């Protein structure tokens, strides 16, 4: 195999990898948008539960940070 063939194969593999990465990134963005919409709807329907959950997550996060900083 000569250098030109190896270069062409390398370029093709890199382009395929780039396209695959773009595809997965697009799927991830779509999933994040769906999750955001679901979360927004839940907060509108159940604001008190969302508030308590946010407090609990914040409290647990603060406890973890406090223990790690000691």
N, C-alpha and C positions, 0 to 999 in steps of 0.2 A: 504494500500500500504506500503510495507516495504522499507527500505533504499536502498537496492540493485535495486529494480524496479525504484525508484525515480532517483537514480544515472544513470541508463541506459537510462531512458527517457531524463534526462537532457543532457547527452552526445550526444544522437541522435539529439536533438534540436540544440545543439551547432554546431554539424557537418553540419547540414542542413543550419544553418545561415552562417557558414564559406563558404560553397559551393556557396550559393547565393551571398555573398559578392564578391567572386572570379569572378563569372559570370558578375556581374555588373561592376567590375573593368576592366575586359577584354573588355566589351562593351565601357566603357569610354575611354580606351586607344585607341581603334579602331576609335572612333569618333574624338578624338583629332588628330590622325594621318591624318584622312581625311580632317579635317579643316586646318591642317598645310599644306597639299599638295595643297588645294584650295587657301589658302592665298599666298603660294609661287608662284603658277601659276598667280594669279592676279597681284602680284608685278612685275613679269616678263613682263606681257602684258601691264600694266598701271603703270609704275614707278612714274610718276609725281603725279598721284592721290594718290598713296600709300604714297608718301612723304608728301603731304599736309595733308592727314588723320593722319599720325603719328605726325606731328607737332601740329595739332588741338587737338589730344588726349593728348599729352604732355602738351600743354598750359592749357587745361581744368583741367588736373590733378594737375598742379602747382597752379592754382587758388584755387582749392578745398583745397589743403594742406595749402596754405597761409591763407585762411579764417579760417580753423580749428585751426591753430596755434595761432591766435590772441586771 
